[in-house]
Amino acid sequence: MNKYNPPRMNPSSLRSRFATRFLRSLSEINAQKPTASSSSPTEIFRRYRRIKVAADKSMAYSVRSRRTWSRAMLWKLRTRPCGRRSVKTSTIVRKTRHEKQNKNTTTATTTGEDGVVSGVEADELRELVPGGEAMDLYNLLDETAHYIKCLTTQVQVMKKIADFYSP
Amino acid sequence: MSSRRSRSRQSSGSRITDDQIIDLVSKLQQLIPELRGRRSDKVSASKVLQETCNYIRNLHRQVDGLSDRLSQLLASTDTDSDQAAVIRSLLME
C-alpha cells in the first residue's frame, strides 16, 4: 500500500498558525479600506501600522502564553491601543517576577551575574525582548532564542506574502 | 579566584550554573547567521549578546519594511480570493 505524501505544511506548526492568522488579519484590514482614499499616504500609513500590529499579534497568539515574551507582548497589545505603556510595564514586571519566584530566580541582577556575561549587554537585550525587563539572565537567554526563531518565521512568511502580491 | 565552574549565587530554588548559561549562549550563537558555524570557544559571550541585539534589531527592521511593503501592495488587491493560493505557495518550501 503506497502512501503518497505531498509536501504538506504541518497545520500545527508555528509557521502555519502564524500564516493563517496573519492572512486573516490582512483580509480584515483590506476589507475596511475606504475605497475613495485607499491609496492616499495617510491611508497607507494607517494600514502599515495596522499590518505591523497584526503581524505581532498573530505571532503572539500563535505562541499564546507558553512563553514569557509572548505573554508580555499580548499584554502590551491588549492595553496599548495608542501607545501608552509606562504604567503597564511595571505591572508586568511584578507579575512575571512573582511567577518566576518558584522557579529559579531571586533577582534580575544587572551586574555581571557570574562573569560569563556582562550586565550592560544583557540589559540591552532586555530592552529588545518583550518582557525582558523582569527576566533573569538564564530566562532572558532562553526566551531570546525562542523569540528569534519566531521573528525569523514572521519575516519569512511576510516575505512570501509580499512576493506573492507583488506585480 | 571565583571559579567559572562554581555554582552561581542564586539563593532560592534551583541553581543556575555557569555551564547552563554558557550552553544557552552557544545555543544563541547558532541562531545568528553572523556567528553560526564559528567555534563557540572562539566567540565571546559578550560578542554573542551584541550580535544577538543587532540581529533582533535587524529582524524588527525587516518586519517594518515588509509591513510597509504589504500596506502598499494591499492598496490594489483583494486578498480574500487569494488566501488559498497564498497558503499553497507558502507550502512549497
HADDOCK unambig.tbl for C-alpha pairs under 7 A between the chains (distance, minus, plus):
assign (segid A and resid 8 and name CA) (segid B and resid 91 and name CA) 6.24 0.50 0.50
assign (segid A and resid 9 and name CA) (segid B and resid 91 and name CA) 5.44 0.50 0.50
assign (segid A and resid 23 and name CA) (segid B and resid 83 and name CA) 6.98 0.50 0.50
assign (segid A and resid 27 and name CA) (segid B and resid 79 and name CA) 5.61 0.50 0.50
assign (segid A and resid 27 and name CA) (segid B and resid 80 and name CA) 5.92 0.50 0.50
assign (segid A and resid 30 and name CA) (segid B and resid 74 and name CA) 6.64 0.50 0.50
assign (segid A and resid 38 and name CA) (segid B and resid 75 and name CA) 5.94 0.50 0.50
assign (segid A and resid 39 and name CA) (segid B and resid 75 and name CA) 5.84 0.50 0.50
assign (segid A and resid 44 and name CA) (segid B and resid 71 and name CA) 5.82 0.50 0.50
assign (segid A and resid 44 and name CA) (segid B and resid 72 and name CA) 6.28 0.50 0.50
assign (segid A and resid 47 and name CA) (segid B and resid 71 and name CA) 5.50 0.50 0.50
assign (segid A and resid 48 and name CA) (segid B and resid 67 and name CA) 5.57 0.50 0.50
assign (segid A and resid 48 and name CA) (segid B and resid 68 and name CA) 5.20 0.50 0.50
assign (segid A and resid 48 and name CA) (segid B and resid 71 and name CA) 4.99 0.50 0.50
assign (segid A and resid 51 and name CA) (segid B and resid 67 and name CA) 5.73 0.50 0.50
assign (segid A and resid 52 and name CA) (segid B and resid 64 and name CA) 6.74 0.50 0.50
assign (segid A and resid 52 and name CA) (segid B and resid 67 and name CA) 5.48 0.50 0.50
assign (segid A and resid 102 and name CA) (segid B and resid 13 and name CA) 6.58 0.50 0.50
assign (segid A and resid 103 and name CA) (segid B and resid 13 and name CA) 6.15 0.50 0.50
assign (segid A and resid 104 and name CA) (segid B and resid 13 and name CA) 5.14 0.50 0.50
assign (segid A and resid 104 and name CA) (segid B and resid 14 and name CA) 5.22 0.50 0.50
assign (segid A and resid 104 and name CA) (segid B and resid 15 and name CA) 6.96 0.50 0.50
assign (segid A and resid 105 and name CA) (segid B and resid 10 and name CA) 6.65 0.50 0.50
assign (segid A and resid 105 and name CA) (segid B and resid 12 and name CA) 6.97 0.50 0.50
assign (segid A and resid 106 and name CA) (segid B and resid 10 and name CA) 6.35 0.50 0.50
assign (segid A and resid 106 and name CA) (segid B and resid 11 and name CA) 6.94 0.50 0.50
assign (segid A and resid 106 and name CA) (segid B and resid 12 and name CA) 6.50 0.50 0.50
assign (segid A and resid 114 and name CA) (segid B and resid 8 and name CA) 6.14 0.50 0.50
assign (segid A and resid 114 and name CA) (segid B and resid 18 and name CA) 6.65 0.50 0.50
assign (segid A and resid 116 and name CA) (segid B and resid 45 and name CA) 6.59 0.50 0.50
assign (segid A and resid 117 and name CA) (segid B and resid 45 and name CA) 6.01 0.50 0.50
assign (segid A and resid 117 and name CA) (segid B and resid 46 and name CA) 6.03 0.50 0.50
assign (segid A and resid 118 and name CA) (segid B and resid 46 and name CA) 6.86 0.50 0.50
assign (segid A and resid 121 and name CA) (segid B and resid 49 and name CA) 6.25 0.50 0.50
assign (segid A and resid 121 and name CA) (segid B and resid 50 and name CA) 6.54 0.50 0.50
assign (segid A and resid 125 and name CA) (segid B and resid 53 and name CA) 5.75 0.50 0.50
assign (segid A and resid 138 and name CA) (segid B and resid 21 and name CA) 6.12 0.50 0.50
assign (segid A and resid 141 and name CA) (segid B and resid 24 and name CA) 6.19 0.50 0.50
assign (segid A and resid 141 and name CA) (segid B and resid 25 and name CA) 6.94 0.50 0.50
assign (segid A and resid 142 and name CA) (segid B and resid 24 and name CA) 6.59 0.50 0.50
assign (segid A and resid 145 and name CA) (segid B and resid 28 and name CA) 5.71 0.50 0.50
assign (segid A and resid 148 and name CA) (segid B and resid 56 and name CA) 6.85 0.50 0.50
assign (segid A and resid 151 and name CA) (segid B and resid 59 and name CA) 6.63 0.50 0.50
assign (segid A and resid 155 and name CA) (segid B and resid 62 and name CA) 6.80 0.50 0.50
assign (segid A and resid 155 and name CA) (segid B and resid 63 and name CA) 5.94 0.50 0.50
assign (segid A and resid 158 and name CA) (segid B and resid 66 and name CA) 6.50 0.50 0.50
assign (segid A and resid 159 and name CA) (segid B and resid 66 and name CA) 6.67 0.50 0.50
assign (segid A and resid 160 and name CA) (segid B and resid 90 and name CA) 6.75 0.50 0.50
assign (segid A and resid 161 and name CA) (segid B and resid 86 and name CA) 6.73 0.50 0.50
assign (segid A and resid 162 and name CA) (segid B and resid 69 and name CA) 6.95 0.50 0.50
assign (segid A and resid 162 and name CA) (segid B and resid 70 and name CA) 5.81 0.50 0.50
assign (segid A and resid 164 and name CA) (segid B and resid 86 and name CA) 6.86 0.50 0.50
assign (segid A and resid 165 and name CA) (segid B and resid 73 and name CA) 6.56 0.50 0.50
assign (segid A and resid 166 and name CA) (segid B and resid 73 and name CA) 6.78 0.50 0.50
